[in-house]
Amino acid sequence: MRILQRAPMLGVFIALISGLALYDKAGIFAFVFGVPLIFIGVMFCSYENDYPEQWRVFLFALVFVVLCSVRVGYEVSRPIVSQDFTITEETGTITNLRQWGRIYVAEVDTENYGKLAARLQFAEIMPGTRIKFDGVAYSFNRLGNFDEAKFWRAQGVNSWLRLYNYEELPVKFSFARLRYRISRYVSIHMPERTAAYIKAMLGERDYTLNISHRRWGTSHLLAVSGFHVGLVILCMSLIFGKDIFMLSLIMWTYILLTGCAVSALRAGLMLQVGLFARVINRPISGINTVSVAGVSLLLYSPFMFWDIGFRLSVLAAMLICSLPRKKFSVFIFSPAIWLVTFPQVSYTFRETPVVGVILNLFAPLYFSFAFIMGFISLILKTLQMLYTLAVEGVFVLFDKIANFFVAIFPDFISWNYFLAWCGAAAIIFFVCRELKFSWLRTLIIMIAGSFASFVIFL
């Protein structure tokens, strides 16, 4: 079984996400029967007679899959708040503040009830603030096709909180408070566009900037993801060289500072596996590394499966690890990623920007330099105001370039089954080729797998 030899965790990951996708249709049976059967099916797709002792390894992997399925199934089916209950004199810390339509939502990490979400009319409580409060916890709702419970539980939130009154307590150190202080400093001392992009690297999205990048198809540049984590590691490696401990410490400090976004956690786990493999001098399989990160996150919080950022992050990372490393292959990265993520993006948002195919050919490299220049300008703000204005011009220039291409190409393509099938087939094709399957087996798996993905995920 070639998968067990080259990417042993891939089968586990496919089985778990398939079980989670089937949960709404089959309930707990998706984990009792679905996950083990799908794992067995994936393993037999890669069966070969050439590997000795593969059955012993297969049985061990099957037991591991069953244990993972039990953990995920228990967590997903565990009941949440079903009726209102009163909370009195509870202590908590505001870990995040986000805009929610016309209001704001504060995420409160409490001492006894986990994390709760409180609706606020104004941004009246700053991140990092400790409060003592009274209130009522009440359950999530389902608004049309939007399931509040899945969305918020993917963020680690257990229920809504209706605050009756609260008082602020003395401040203690927290990454949320540090992030807020840095954000305020950046807003005060930096030009508008530069400040918005630097705050995006800290996990805070500017509403107007977010709308623009969604129209351009470059929203991933604002979400803290592998791009930002990798950029931080690259810059720090120029200072600390190959010091694995320091690089790991800086990486996880950055991820904690940004609020532990799902895509950042996925990237952090992947890079950590790669750094650890370097320590023990073991070869690195990109597909297996993505699978390890995905399985680890789902075991920690299965509801991450319903986070759009998790899905897009894993799809993009899996594709990048599967694409051939040949001359000029960099030019197929952008269209390939657009095609592979099309089913998820268009199904969730009903449309996908076409211009992103063009912009993403150069946007990652462009913003790699722009972000580095932005942080340098933050350090030198009192010494080099001219340089700071030049950095602002770099960010504004991208706006002009993006709007130019938007004027040439149609803005969006709506969901359609043909492109969705092409996207599903493409990721399966590249993964199979990376695993060195024969062309015939690749074709069979691509057709069967893309059909199965429609049945399971739609």
N, C-alpha and C positions, 0 to 999 in steps of 0.2 A: 504494500500500500504506500504509494509514493508520497501521499500527504503526510503520513506518519513519519516518513524519513526527512522530508524537506520543510514541512510547516505543520507540526503535530497539533498546534492549537487552532488551526484554521477550521477543522471539522467541528471542534467544540464551539467556536464562535458562531459558525453558520447555524448549528443546531439550536443554540440559545436564542439568537435573534429570530429564528423561525418560530420557536415556541412562543416568544413574546408577541410576535405578529399574529399568531393563531389564537392567542388568549381570549380576545373578544369574541371569537366564533366558537371556540371549543372549551373555554373555561380551563379548569385545572387539568383536564385531560390533555391539553396541549403540552403540559410538562410531564405527565405520567407516561403517555404513549408517544406523543409527537416528537419531543426532543431526542429520546433514544433512537427512534426509528429513522429520523432524519440524519442523525449522526452515522448510523449504520449504512444508510444509503450513500452518503458522501464518501465514506471510507471505501465502499465497494466500487464507486466510480473510479477510484485510483488503484484498484487491485492489480498486483503483478506477482508472478511466481518467483521472482528473482531474489526476494528479500527473506532470509531465514529469520525465524523467531518472530515473524510479524504478527502471528495470531496471539502470542502472549502479550505483546505490546498493545494490540488492538483491545484485548479484554481489559487490560489495565486502564486504557483510555476510556473504554465504555463505562467502567465503574466511576471514573472521575466525572464523566458527563452526567451520569445519574445523580451523583452528589451535588453537582452544580445545578442541575435541574430542580432538585429538592429545595436548595437554598433560594433560587430565583422564584420558584413557584410559591413557596411559603411567603416570601416578602411581598409579591404582587397580590396575593389573595388575602393578605392580612388586613383585617377591617380597620378603617380609619374613623375619624369622628363622624358619627351618624346622628348625633343630637347635640344641641347646645349645652355647654356647661360653663359655669362661672369660674373665673380666675380672680383671686384676691391677693394683693400684696406680693406679687411675683416680681422677680428681678430678671432683666434681660439686657442684651446688647444689640443695638441696631447694626446689622452686618452689611446691609445694602439698602439703597433707596433708588427705586426705578419709577419712571413715568408709566402710568397705566391708563391709556386713553387721556381723559381730561383731568385725572387725579394722579396721585402718587401712591406707591405701595412700599411700605417699610418692612423689611424682613427682620424679625426679632428673634434672636437666639436666646431662648429662656433656659432657666436652670432646671425646671421640672417637666416641661411640656414639649421639649424639642424646639424646632424653628416654626414660628407662626408668621402670617402675613397680615399686616394692618393697613387698611385703606386710609389715606389722608387727603384732605382737600388741598393742602399746600405742603411744600417741602419744609415742614416745620421742625423735623428732627433730623439731625445730621448723622451720617454713618459714623460708627464708633462711639456713639453716645450710650451710656448706661442709664437705664430707667427702672423705676419701681412703679408698677402699674396695677390697675384693676381692669377687668374686661370680661368679655364672653367669647369663647371659641365656638365657631360654627362651621358646618361642613361646606365643601366645595359644591359647585353646581355644574351642570352641563348646558352650555349655551350653543344650541344648534349642533354643528359638527365639532365645536371646540370643547374639549373635556378639561375643565379647570383642574380636576384632581391629578390627572396625568402630567399636565404641564407643571404644576407647582410642586408635586412630589419629585419630579425630575430635578427641581432646584433644592430639594431637601426640606420643603415646607410641608407641615402636617395638616394645617387647617387655616381658615381665616380667623382673624382676631378683631373684635370690635372693642376699641379702646374707650373706656369711660373717663379715666383720668390717669395722669402719670406725673411723676416728678423725676427730674434728672439727678443722677448720683455722681459722686466724684469720678472723674475719668481715669481709667486704667489703660495701659498700653494695649492696642489691638491693631492688626493689619488694616482693618476697616478705617480706624481713626487716622492711621498713617497715610492711607490712600487718599482720604478726604483732605488732609493737610497739604499733601503734594498737589492735589488737584486744585485747591484754592490758590496755592502759590503760582502754579502754572497759569491759571486764569487771570491773575492780577498782573503778572510780569511778562507774559508772552503775547504776541499778536494773535488775533482771533483764530485764524485757520491753523496756525502752528499749535496753539493751545488745544484745539479740538482733537488734532491727531495725536498729540502726546497723551492726552487723557484717554483716548481710545486704547493706547498701549497699556494703560493702567486699568482697563476694564470699564471705562465710562464712555458711553456713546453719546455724541451730540445728535439731537433729533434731526436737525436739518441736514447734517452731513450723512446721517444714516439713510435718509430718503434719497439723496443724490447717488450714493454708492449702490443702493438697491437698483436704481434705474440704470446705472452703468454696469451692473453685474460684477461689482468688485467689493461686495459687503464683507467678504472674508478678510479684507485688509483692515477692517475695524474691529472684528471679533478677535479677542486674544486666542491665538491658535498656534499651530506648529510654526507658522511663519514668524511670529513674534518671539516665541520661545527659542527657536533656532537662531534668530538674529541676536538675541541676548547671549546665547552660548557662544556664537561665533565671535562676538566682540570681546567677551570675557576670556576666550581662549587665546586671544592676542596678548592678554595681560598675564594670565596664569598658565599658559601653555597647556600641557596635558595633565595637569593636576586634577584628577578625577574627583577628589573630595571637594575642592573649592568650586569646581564647575557644578557639581551636584547641589552643593549648598546654595550657590547663587541662583541656580535654576528654580529650586523649590521655594526659595524666598520670594522670587519674582512671581511665581504662580500663586503663592499665598497672598501676596500684595494685590494681585489683580482679582482676587475673589474666587479663585479656583474654578474658573469656567470649565465646562466639560471638555471642550476642544483643547484647552490648555493642559488639563489633566491627561488626556490621551497623548498629547505630544510629549509631556513630561515623562510619562511612563515609558514611551517608546525610546526616548533619548536615554533614560536611565538604564533600560535594558541594554542599549548599545554601549553605554559607558561601562557597564558591568561586564559585558562580553569582552571588551577591550582589556579589562583587568585580568580576566582568566584566560585571555588569548584564545577565544572561541570565535568561529565565523558567525556572521550576523545574517539572518534571513529576514528581509524586510517584511514579507507577508506574515511570517510567524510573529515578528515583533508587534505589528499592528494587531494581530489576533490576541496576543498576550495582553496588550493594553485594553482591548475591547472587552475581553472576558473578565479582567480584573475590575474594570469599572462597573460592569453589569452585576458582578457578584457583590460589589459594595453597594450599589444602588440600581436595581433593575429598571427603575422608572427612567433612567437616563436614555433608555431605548426610545422613549417618546419625545426626547429633546431633538429638535431639528438640527441643532449644532452638532450633536453627537453623530447623527447619521451622515451628514455631509462631511464632517471631519474624517470619519472612518472610510467613507467611500473615496474621498480624494487621496488619503494616505495610502490606501490599498492599491489604488491605480498607479500612483507615483512609484510605489515599490515594485509594481509589475511591468511597467513600461520598459522596453529595451533601451539599454544605454549605448546608443550608437550615434554617429555623427549626424548632426542636425535633428536628433530626436527631440531636442528641447522645443522645437516648433510644433510638435504634435501634442505637447502637454496641455496647452490651453484648450484646444478643441476637444481633446479626449476627456478632460475633466468636465468641460461643459456638457458633453454628451452623457457621461456617466451620472452626473448629478441632476440632469434634466428631469428624470421621472420624479425624484423626490421634491425638487424645487417647484416644478410646475404643478404637481399634485397638491402641495401645501399652499402655495401662493397663487395658483391658477394660471401663472404665466412666468416666463423666463426671459430675461434680457438677452438679446442676440449680440449686442455690441460688446458684451463681456468677453466673447471669444477673441476679439481683436485687442481689447485693452489688456487682458491678462497675458498677452504675449510679452509685454514689457512692464506692466504695473508692479509685479513683485520686486523686480530689480530696481525699478525707479524708486519705490517706497523704501527699499532697503537703505539706499543712500539718503533718502529724504528723512527717514526716522533718525538715522545716526546724526545727520546734520541738525535735526531738531533738538536732540539731547545735548549736543555740543553747544548750540545756541543758548540752551537753558543754563548751562554751566557758565558761559561767557557773557551773560546778558548785560552785566554792568560794564563790561570792557569793550564789547564789540557790537554795538547797536546796529551798525551797518550790516554786519553778518547776519544778525537776527532778522532784519528786514529781507535779506536775500533768501533766507530759508522760507520765510512766509511766501515769497515769490515763487519758490519751487513748488510748494503745495498748491498755490493758486494756479500755477501753470498747468498742473495736472487737471484741474477743473476745466480749464479752457480746452485742453486736448480731448478730454472725455466728452464734453458737450459737442465738440466738433464731430467726433465719430457717431455720437447719438443722432446728429442731424443727417448723417449719411445713411446709416443702417436703421432698419425698423427697430422700435424699442423692445418689443416682446413677442414671443411665440407662446401660444396657449398650449395647454396639455393636449397631447394626442397619442394614441396607442402606438403608432409606428415608431416615433422618436423614442417613446418610453421603452419599447421593445429593443430598439437599437442600443439604448443606454444600458439596459440590463444585460444584453448579450455581450456588449463591449467589455464590461468589467469581468465577466466570466471568461471571455476569450483571453484577455491579457493575463489573468491569474493562471489559467491553464497552461499558457505558453511559458510563463515564468517557472512553473513547476515541471516543465519539460515533458508534458504530455504529447503524444503523437497528434498529428493533424486530424486524423479521423476521430480519435477519442475527444479531442478538443471540440470538434464540430458537433458531435453527439451530445456532449455535456452542455455546450453552449445553447443548443436548441431546447434540450430538456430542462436545463436550469433556468433559462429565461421564461419558459412557460410556467414552471413551478413558482417562480418569483411573483408572477401575476396572480396566481391562485392564492399564494400565502400572504402577500403584502398588500393586496388591493381588496 
